[in-house]
Amino acid sequence: MKACCCSRYLSSIMILITGLLYANITFAQDFYIAQTAQGGNTGVDCADAYAVTWFNNSGNWSSPTKIKGYIGPGDTVHLCGTISTELYVGANGISGSPITIHFESNAKISTPASNLLQILGGNYITIDGGTNGIMENTANGTNLANQVVTAGIEATGISNFEVKNLTIQNLYVHTSSDTGTQDFTVGGGIHISGGGSNISIHDCTFHDIGWVLNGGIVNGSNYSVYNNYFYNYDHAMAGVGANATNINIYNNHFGSTASWDTVSNQWHHDGIHIFFSQGYTVSNVNIYNNLFDGNWGNNNTAHIFMECDYSHTDPNACKNFTVYNNVHIQYSGDYLNNGFIGLWGPNHRVMNNTYIGSGVYNSVCVQLGGSNLIFQNNIVSGCHTFLTLATGYTLASGGLNYNLYANEGPGGNYPWGNPTGVRTLSAWHASTGQEAHSQLVSSAYLNSNGSLQSSSGARGAGINLTSLSISKLDSDYAGTPRPSSAAWDIGAFCSRNVDPTAPTLY
C-alpha cells in the first residue's frame, strides 16, 4: 500500500512539474536587443536592451517548451538601433505562436559585407520590419571595398515562415564594369534552402541584390510572394520550388535589372525564373496583378521565364500555371531575348495580360508551349513576333482567341509561329484554326501605363471569363471590377464595369 501511495505521490509531482512547464505556453514575452547592452541590461525595452551576444547564445532559447526568461514560442524579440553582428535564430515557434523578430523604428542590421540573419531548421518564424526596418551591407559591390556573396536572411529547412514590412538593400551594388565572376546562386536577399510549406514574403522592398528570393519550397505547398518592390537585381525570384504546389505571386513590382549587365553577358536577368533539377515538378502556380517595367538592359532573359526541368527532359514538369492581369512594359531600346514570358507545359492559362514592346528589331513578346493551352484576352503590342507556339503544342477548346495584336515592330522574323511562321492574322487563323475573334491593328491606343484610351479596339472586345471562377480575375490590374455578364475588355485593364443596371420597380 505504501508503494502504491508513493507511486501516486510521484505521479502527482510529475503532473505538477509538467503543468508548471507548460502553464505559460501562451504567455507572450518581449525581449529587446541592441548591439551592446543598454541601461540596466534587463531586455525590457530599448533603453535597457540585452546585447546581441545574449540573442546569439543558444542557452537563452527554449523550444518547444515555453520557459520564462528564454526566447520561445509566442515571444517577440525587438531589435533596437543599428546591429552590426549577424543574428542566429535559436528555436522554433509553434502553430498559433510563432517567434517574431520585430524591427523597432529606425532599427537595422547593417554590416560592411556579411550575412545578416540565419535560421537553421526553423519553424513558425516571423521577421517583421515594422515601420522602416532595414537589412543591409554598406561596402559590398563592384566599386566598393568588398566583392563577396552574402545573404540577408539564410533560412535552411524552414516551414511556416513569414517575412514582411522589411527593406533588404545593397547586399551587392553591381555595375556593368563587373567581370561577373561571383556565384550569386548561393546567397540572396532571402535564401531559402530546402524550405517546407507555408512561406509568405510580402510588403517588402529589395534592391541591389544578385538573386533576391533565392530558392523556395521543396516537397511542400503554399508559397506566397505579394506586395513587394524589386529593383536593381539580377533575379527577383529564382528557383521558387521543387515538388511544390500552390504558389501565388501577385501585386508585385518588378523593376529595373540593367545594373546587372556585364560586358561578358555573364548574368541573365529574370523577374520570375522557375527551375529545378530532373525528377521534380511544380504545379498550380498563379501569377497575377504584377507590373514588370523599367530598364532591363541587354542581358535579360524574360520577365517570366519558366525553364522548369533544367535538364529539359520532362516537358510536363511545370503544369497548371495561371497567368493573368499582369502588365509588361519594355524599356526603350532594350532587346527581349526570350520575350516577356516563356512558359511551357500542360494546362497553362494566360489571360488578360498587357504586353507593350518598344519596337526593337526582331523582338519577341510571348513564347508558349505544351498541351491544353489557353491564351485569351491579351494585348500584345510593339513586338515583331507577337506569339510563338512550340512544336507539339495543343490548345484547349477555343483556347487561342479574343487577343489584340498591335503596332507590329520591325524585323525579318514572322509575327506568329507554330512553329511554322506566318505573316498575317488571316494566315495565322488558317494555320491554327483559332483566333476568329482576335484583331490585328496599327495601334492598341494605350496610355503609358497600359490602360485603355477611349479609342482602343480592346474595349468590349474580349470574352467574359467569369465562369472560370479564378481569384481576382473578376477585377482588373487596378482593382476595377469586370462585368459579370457583359463582354470584357482585352488586356490587364478594363475601362469600366458595364453590367446592366436593374430597372427601378414602382
C-alpha positions as CSV (number, residue, x, y, z in Angstrom):
1,M,0.0,0.0,0.0
2,K,2.9,2.4,0.8
3,A,4.4,1.7,-2.6
4,C,1.2,2.4,-4.3
5,C,0.7,5.7,-2.3
6,C,4.3,6.7,-3.1
7,S,3.6,6.0,-6.8
8,R,0.5,8.2,-6.7
9,Y,2.5,10.9,-4.9
10,L,5.3,10.8,-7.6
11,S,2.7,10.9,-10.4
12,S,1.2,14.0,-8.8
13,I,4.6,15.7,-8.6
14,M,5.2,14.9,-12.3
15,I,1.9,16.3,-13.3
16,L,2.6,19.4,-11.3
17,I,6.0,19.9,-12.8
18,T,4.6,19.3,-16.3
19,G,1.9,21.8,-15.6
20,L,4.3,24.4,-14.5
21,L,6.5,23.9,-17.6
22,Y,3.5,24.3,-19.9
23,A,1.5,26.8,-17.9
24,N,3.0,29.7,-19.7
25,I,2.9,28.3,-23.2
26,T,0.6,31.0,-24.4
27,F,2.3,33.8,-22.4
28,A,3.9,36.1,-24.8
29,Q,7.3,37.6,-23.7
30,D,9.1,40.6,-25.2
31,F,12.8,40.9,-25.3
32,Y,14.7,43.9,-26.6
33,I,18.1,43.6,-28.2
34,A,20.8,46.1,-29.2
35,Q,24.4,45.8,-30.4
36,T,25.6,46.3,-26.9
37,A,23.9,46.1,-23.5
38,Q,21.9,49.2,-22.6
39,G,20.9,50.7,-19.3
40,G,20.0,48.1,-16.8
41,N,20.7,45.2,-19.2
42,T,17.2,43.7,-18.4
43,G,15.9,43.4,-22.0
44,V,12.6,45.0,-21.1
45,D,12.9,47.9,-23.5
46,C,15.3,49.6,-25.9
47,A,16.8,51.7,-23.1
48,D,17.6,48.6,-21.2
49,A,18.3,46.2,-24.0
50,Y,20.3,43.0,-23.9
51,A,23.4,42.8,-26.1
52,V,23.2,40.9,-29.4
53,T,25.5,38.3,-27.8
54,W,22.6,37.4,-25.5
55,F,20.4,36.8,-28.5
56,N,23.1,34.7,-30.2
57,N,23.6,32.5,-27.1
58,S,21.7,29.2,-27.7
59,G,21.3,28.9,-24.0
60,N,18.8,31.7,-24.0
61,W,16.3,30.0,-26.3
62,S,13.7,27.4,-25.4
63,S,11.6,25.3,-27.8
64,P,9.1,23.7,-27.8
65,T,8.7,24.1,-24.1
66,K,7.9,27.7,-23.0
67,I,10.0,29.0,-20.2
68,K,10.0,32.5,-18.7
69,G,13.2,34.4,-19.4
70,Y,14.0,32.4,-22.5
71,I,13.0,33.1,-26.1
72,G,10.4,30.6,-27.2
73,P,7.0,30.1,-28.9
74,G,4.8,33.2,-29.0
75,D,7.6,35.6,-28.0
76,T,8.7,38.7,-29.8
77,V,12.3,39.9,-30.0
78,H,12.6,43.6,-30.7
79,L,15.7,44.9,-32.5
80,C,16.9,48.4,-31.4
81,G,19.2,50.8,-33.2
82,T,21.9,49.6,-35.5
83,I,23.0,46.0,-35.0
84,S,26.3,45.2,-36.7
85,T,26.5,41.5,-35.9
86,E,24.9,38.6,-37.8
87,L,21.9,37.2,-35.8
88,Y,21.2,33.5,-35.2
89,V,17.7,32.3,-34.5
90,G,18.0,29.5,-32.0
91,A,14.5,28.0,-31.6
92,N,11.1,27.2,-33.2
93,G,7.7,28.7,-32.6
94,I,4.6,26.5,-32.7
95,S,1.3,26.7,-34.6
96,G,-0.5,29.9,-33.5
97,S,2.5,31.1,-31.5
98,P,5.4,32.0,-33.8
99,I,8.6,33.5,-32.7
100,T,8.7,37.1,-34.1
101,I,11.8,39.2,-34.8
102,H,10.5,42.8,-34.9
103,F,12.4,45.9,-36.0
104,E,11.7,48.9,-33.8
105,S,11.5,52.3,-35.5
106,N,14.8,53.0,-37.4
107,A,16.3,49.7,-36.4
108,K,18.6,48.0,-38.9
109,I,21.0,45.1,-39.2
110,S,24.0,46.6,-41.0
111,T,27.4,45.2,-41.8
112,P,30.0,46.1,-44.4
113,A,29.8,42.7,-46.2
114,S,28.5,39.6,-44.4
115,N,25.4,37.5,-43.9
116,L,22.8,39.2,-41.6
117,L,20.4,36.7,-40.1
118,Q,20.5,32.9,-40.1
119,I,17.7,30.4,-39.4
120,L,18.7,26.7,-39.4
121,G,15.8,24.2,-39.4
122,G,13.4,26.7,-38.1
123,N,9.6,26.5,-38.0
124,Y,7.0,29.2,-37.2
125,I,9.3,32.2,-37.5
126,T,8.2,35.7,-38.4
127,I,10.5,38.5,-39.5
128,D,8.7,41.9,-39.2
129,G,10.4,45.0,-40.4
130,G,7.9,47.2,-38.6
131,T,7.6,50.7,-39.9
132,N,11.1,51.1,-41.6
133,G,13.3,48.1,-40.7
134,I,16.4,47.6,-42.9
135,M,18.9,44.8,-43.5
136,E,21.9,45.9,-45.5
137,N,25.6,45.7,-46.5
138,T,27.3,49.0,-46.7
139,A,30.6,48.3,-48.5
140,N,30.0,45.4,-50.9
141,G,29.9,45.6,-54.7
142,T,31.7,46.3,-57.9
143,N,33.4,49.5,-56.9
144,L,33.3,49.1,-53.1
145,A,35.7,47.7,-50.6
146,N,34.4,44.1,-50.8
147,Q,33.2,41.8,-53.5
148,V,31.7,38.8,-51.7
149,V,28.4,37.0,-52.0
150,T,26.2,37.4,-48.9
151,A,22.7,36.6,-47.7
152,G,20.3,38.9,-45.9
153,I,18.3,36.0,-44.4
154,E,19.7,32.5,-44.7
155,A,16.9,30.0,-43.9
156,T,17.5,26.3,-44.2
157,G,14.8,23.7,-43.9
158,I,12.2,26.2,-42.8
159,S,8.4,26.0,-42.8
160,N,5.6,28.3,-41.6
161,F,7.9,31.3,-42.3
162,E,6.9,34.9,-42.9
163,V,8.9,38.0,-43.8
164,K,7.0,41.3,-44.0
165,N,7.5,45.1,-44.0
166,L,11.2,44.9,-44.5
167,T,13.8,46.5,-46.7
168,I,16.8,44.4,-47.7
169,Q,19.3,46.5,-49.7
170,N,22.8,46.9,-51.1
171,L,23.9,43.3,-50.5
172,Y,25.9,43.7,-53.7
173,V,25.9,47.0,-55.5
174,H,26.7,45.9,-59.1
175,T,27.7,47.9,-62.1
176,S,28.3,46.9,-65.7
177,S,32.1,47.0,-65.3
178,D,32.0,43.9,-63.1
179,T,33.6,40.8,-64.7
180,G,30.8,38.6,-63.3
181,T,32.9,36.0,-61.5
182,Q,30.8,35.7,-58.3
183,D,28.3,32.9,-57.8
184,F,25.1,34.6,-56.6
185,T,23.2,31.3,-56.6
186,V,24.5,30.7,-53.0
187,G,23.4,33.9,-51.5
188,G,20.5,36.3,-51.8
189,G,18.1,38.7,-50.1
190,I,16.3,35.7,-48.7
191,H,18.0,32.4,-49.4
192,I,15.6,29.5,-48.6
193,S,17.3,26.1,-48.9
194,G,15.1,23.1,-48.7
195,G,12.1,25.0,-47.5
196,G,9.0,23.2,-46.4
197,S,5.4,24.6,-46.6
198,N,3.6,27.8,-45.8
199,I,6.1,30.5,-46.6
200,S,5.0,34.1,-47.3
201,I,7.1,37.2,-48.2
202,H,5.1,40.4,-48.5
203,D,5.2,44.2,-48.3
204,C,8.9,44.3,-48.6
205,T,11.4,46.3,-50.7
206,F,14.5,44.6,-52.2
207,H,17.2,46.4,-54.2
208,D,20.8,46.0,-55.3
209,I,20.9,42.2,-54.7
210,G,22.0,39.5,-57.1
211,W,19.4,36.8,-56.6
212,V,16.7,38.3,-54.3
213,L,14.4,35.5,-53.4
214,N,16.6,32.5,-53.9
215,G,15.2,29.0,-53.6
216,G,11.8,28.1,-52.2
217,I,9.7,25.2,-51.0
218,V,10.7,21.5,-51.7
219,N,8.2,18.7,-51.3
220,G,5.7,21.2,-49.9
221,S,2.9,23.7,-50.7
222,N,1.8,27.2,-50.1
223,Y,4.4,29.8,-51.1
224,S,3.1,33.4,-51.4
225,V,5.0,36.4,-52.6
226,Y,3.0,39.6,-52.8
227,N,3.1,43.4,-52.5
228,N,6.9,43.6,-52.9
229,Y,9.1,46.0,-54.9
230,F,12.2,44.7,-56.6
231,Y,14.8,46.8,-58.5
232,N,18.5,46.7,-59.3
233,Y,18.6,42.9,-59.2
234,D,19.7,40.0,-61.4
235,H,16.9,37.6,-60.5
236,A,14.0,38.7,-58.4
237,M,12.7,35.2,-57.8
238,A,15.0,32.2,-58.7
239,G,14.2,28.6,-58.2
240,V,10.9,29.0,-56.3
241,G,10.1,25.3,-55.7
242,A,10.6,21.6,-56.5
243,N,7.8,19.1,-56.0
244,A,5.9,22.2,-55.0
245,T,2.3,23.2,-55.4
246,N,0.1,26.2,-54.7
247,I,2.5,29.1,-55.4
248,N,1.0,32.6,-55.6
249,I,2.9,35.6,-56.9
250,Y,0.8,38.7,-57.1
251,N,0.7,42.5,-56.7
252,N,4.5,42.9,-57.0
253,H,6.5,45.5,-58.9
254,F,9.5,44.0,-60.8
255,G,11.6,47.0,-61.8
256,S,15.0,47.6,-63.5
257,T,17.8,45.0,-63.9
258,A,20.2,46.8,-66.2
259,S,22.7,47.5,-63.4
260,W,23.5,43.7,-63.6
261,D,24.6,43.7,-67.2
262,T,28.2,42.7,-67.8
263,V,30.5,43.1,-70.7
264,S,30.7,39.3,-71.0
265,N,26.9,38.7,-70.6
266,Q,27.6,36.6,-67.5
267,W,24.2,37.1,-66.0
268,H,20.7,36.7,-67.5
269,H,18.1,38.8,-65.7
270,D,14.7,37.4,-64.8
271,G,11.8,38.7,-62.8
272,I,10.5,35.2,-62.1
273,H,12.6,32.2,-63.1
274,I,11.3,28.8,-62.0
275,F,13.7,26.0,-62.5
276,F,14.7,22.7,-60.8
277,S,16.5,19.5,-61.4
278,Q,15.3,16.5,-63.3
279,G,12.6,14.4,-61.5
280,Y,10.8,17.2,-59.8
281,T,7.6,19.1,-60.7
282,V,5.9,22.4,-59.9
283,S,2.1,22.8,-60.2
284,N,-0.8,25.1,-59.5
285,V,1.1,28.4,-59.8
286,N,-0.8,31.7,-60.0
287,I,1.0,34.8,-61.3
288,Y,-1.3,37.9,-61.4
289,N,-1.6,41.7,-60.9
290,N,2.2,42.2,-61.3
291,L,4.0,45.1,-63.0
292,F,7.2,44.5,-65.0
293,D,8.8,47.7,-66.2
294,G,12.0,49.8,-66.1
295,N,15.3,49.3,-67.8
296,W,16.1,45.6,-68.1
297,G,19.4,46.2,-70.0
298,N,20.8,43.9,-72.7
299,N,21.4,40.8,-70.7
300,N,17.8,40.0,-69.8
301,T,16.2,36.6,-70.4
302,A,12.5,37.3,-69.7
303,H,10.2,38.9,-67.3
304,I,8.7,35.5,-66.6
305,F,10.8,32.5,-67.6
306,M,9.6,29.0,-66.8
307,E,12.5,26.8,-67.5
308,C,11.3,24.2,-65.1
309,D,13.2,20.9,-65.5
310,Y,16.6,22.5,-66.4
311,S,17.8,19.2,-67.9
312,H,14.9,19.8,-70.4
313,T,14.0,16.1,-70.4
314,D,10.5,16.4,-68.9
315,P,8.2,18.8,-70.9
316,N,5.5,18.3,-68.3
317,A,7.5,19.2,-65.2
318,C,5.6,22.5,-64.9
319,K,1.8,22.3,-65.1
320,N,-1.4,24.2,-64.3
321,F,0.0,27.7,-64.3
322,T,-2.5,30.6,-64.5
323,V,-1.0,34.0,-65.5
324,Y,-3.3,37.0,-65.7
325,N,-3.7,40.7,-65.1
326,N,0.0,41.4,-65.5
327,V,1.4,44.5,-67.2
328,H,4.7,44.2,-69.0
329,I,6.4,47.3,-70.4
330,Q,9.6,47.2,-72.4
331,Y,12.1,50.0,-71.9
332,S,13.0,51.9,-75.0
333,G,16.0,50.3,-76.8
334,D,16.0,47.1,-74.6
335,Y,16.0,43.8,-76.5
336,L,13.7,41.0,-75.4
337,N,16.0,37.9,-75.6
338,N,13.3,35.4,-74.7
339,G,10.2,37.5,-74.7
340,F,8.2,39.0,-71.9
341,I,7.1,35.5,-70.9
342,G,8.3,32.0,-71.8
343,L,6.1,29.2,-70.5
344,W,5.9,25.6,-71.4
345,G,3.9,22.6,-70.1
346,P,0.4,21.3,-69.8
347,N,-2.8,23.2,-68.8
348,H,-1.4,26.7,-68.7
349,R,-3.8,29.6,-68.9
350,V,-2.5,33.1,-70.0
351,M,-5.4,35.7,-69.9
352,N,-6.0,39.4,-69.7
353,N,-2.3,40.4,-69.7
354,T,-0.9,43.5,-71.4
355,Y,2.4,43.2,-73.2
356,I,3.9,46.5,-74.5
357,G,7.0,46.3,-76.6
358,S,9.1,49.3,-77.7
359,G,9.5,48.2,-81.3
360,V,13.0,46.8,-81.1
361,Y,14.1,44.9,-84.2
362,N,13.1,41.2,-84.3
363,S,11.9,41.2,-80.7
364,V,9.6,38.5,-79.4
365,C,6.7,39.1,-77.0
366,V,5.3,35.7,-75.9
367,Q,6.6,32.1,-76.2
368,L,4.3,29.3,-75.2
369,G,4.3,25.5,-75.5
370,G,2.7,22.4,-74.1
371,S,-0.8,20.9,-74.1
372,N,-4.3,22.1,-73.4
373,L,-3.2,25.8,-73.6
374,I,-5.3,28.9,-73.2
375,F,-4.2,32.3,-74.5
376,Q,-7.1,34.7,-74.4
377,N,-7.9,38.4,-73.8
378,N,-4.3,39.5,-74.1
379,I,-2.9,42.7,-75.7
380,V,0.3,42.1,-77.5
381,S,1.8,45.3,-78.9
382,G,5.1,46.6,-80.2
383,C,7.0,43.4,-80.9
384,H,7.9,42.0,-84.3
385,T,7.0,38.4,-83.2
386,F,3.8,38.6,-81.2
387,L,3.4,34.9,-80.3
388,T,5.2,31.7,-81.0
389,L,3.9,28.2,-80.1
390,A,6.5,25.4,-79.6
391,T,6.4,22.2,-81.5
392,G,3.8,19.7,-80.3
393,Y,1.6,22.3,-78.7
394,T,-2.2,21.6,-78.3
395,L,-4.9,24.1,-77.3
396,A,-7.9,23.9,-75.1
397,S,-11.2,24.3,-77.0
398,G,-11.2,27.9,-78.2
399,G,-8.1,28.4,-76.2
400,L,-6.4,30.9,-78.6
401,N,-8.8,33.8,-79.2
402,Y,-10.0,37.3,-78.3
403,N,-6.5,38.7,-78.4
404,L,-5.5,42.1,-79.8
405,Y,-2.2,42.4,-81.7
406,A,-1.0,45.9,-82.4
407,N,1.9,48.0,-83.6
408,E,4.0,45.3,-85.3
409,G,7.6,46.1,-84.8
410,P,10.4,45.9,-87.5
411,G,12.3,42.7,-88.4
412,G,12.7,39.8,-90.7
413,N,11.1,37.1,-88.5
414,Y,7.4,36.2,-88.5
415,P,4.7,37.8,-86.3
416,W,3.3,34.4,-85.4
417,G,4.8,30.9,-85.4
418,N,3.5,27.4,-84.5
419,P,6.4,26.7,-85.3
420,T,6.0,27.5,-89.0
421,G,5.9,31.2,-89.3
422,V,3.1,33.2,-90.8
423,R,2.9,37.0,-91.6
424,T,-0.9,37.8,-91.5
425,L,-3.6,37.2,-88.9
426,S,-5.7,35.5,-91.5
427,A,-2.9,33.1,-92.3
428,W,-2.5,32.5,-88.5
429,H,-6.2,31.8,-88.2
430,A,-6.0,29.4,-91.1
431,S,-2.9,27.7,-89.7
432,T,-4.2,27.2,-86.1
433,G,-8.0,27.1,-86.7
434,Q,-8.1,29.7,-83.8
435,E,-8.2,33.5,-83.2
436,A,-11.6,34.0,-85.0
437,H,-12.3,37.0,-82.7
438,S,-8.8,38.4,-82.4
439,Q,-7.6,41.6,-84.0
440,L,-4.6,43.0,-85.7
441,V,-4.5,46.8,-85.6
442,S,-2.0,49.5,-86.1
443,S,-2.3,50.8,-82.6
444,A,-3.8,49.4,-79.4
445,Y,-4.3,53.0,-78.2
446,L,-2.9,52.5,-74.7
447,N,-1.7,55.0,-72.1
448,S,1.9,54.7,-70.9
449,N,0.8,52.5,-68.0
450,G,-1.1,50.1,-70.3
451,S,-4.6,51.4,-69.5
452,L,-7.0,51.8,-72.4
453,Q,-7.7,55.0,-74.3
454,S,-11.3,55.7,-75.4
455,S,-10.4,54.7,-79.0
456,S,-8.8,51.4,-78.1
457,G,-10.2,48.4,-80.0
458,A,-9.7,46.4,-76.8
459,R,-12.7,47.9,-75.2
460,G,-15.6,45.4,-75.1
461,A,-13.8,43.0,-77.5
462,G,-12.9,40.2,-75.1
463,I,-14.6,37.1,-73.8
464,N,-16.2,37.1,-70.4
465,L,-14.3,34.6,-68.2
466,T,-16.3,34.9,-65.1
467,S,-17.3,31.3,-65.3
468,L,-13.7,30.2,-64.6
469,S,-14.0,31.5,-61.0
470,I,-10.3,32.4,-60.8
471,S,-9.4,34.5,-57.8
472,K,-9.1,38.3,-58.6
473,L,-9.7,37.7,-62.4
474,D,-13.2,39.3,-61.9
475,S,-11.3,42.6,-61.3
476,D,-8.5,44.1,-63.4
477,Y,-4.9,45.1,-62.5
478,A,-6.1,48.3,-60.8
479,G,-8.9,46.5,-58.9
480,T,-11.8,47.8,-61.1
481,P,-14.5,45.1,-61.2
482,R,-15.1,43.4,-64.5
483,P,-18.6,42.8,-65.7
484,S,-20.2,39.5,-64.6
485,S,-22.2,39.1,-67.8
486,A,-21.2,41.6,-70.5
487,A,-18.2,41.3,-72.7
488,W,-14.8,42.1,-71.1
489,D,-12.2,44.5,-72.3
490,I,-9.0,42.8,-73.6
491,G,-5.8,43.3,-71.5
492,A,-4.9,43.8,-67.9
493,F,-7.1,47.0,-67.5
494,C,-10.8,47.3,-68.0
495,S,-12.3,50.7,-68.9
496,R,-15.4,50.3,-66.8
497,N,-17.8,47.9,-65.3
498,V,-20.6,47.6,-67.9
499,D,-23.1,45.3,-66.2
500,P,-26.6,46.4,-67.0
501,T,-28.4,48.2,-64.2
502,A,-31.5,46.6,-63.0
503,P,-34.7,48.7,-63.7
504,T,-36.3,50.5,-60.8
505,L,-39.6,49.0,-59.8
506,Y,-42.5,51.1,-58.8
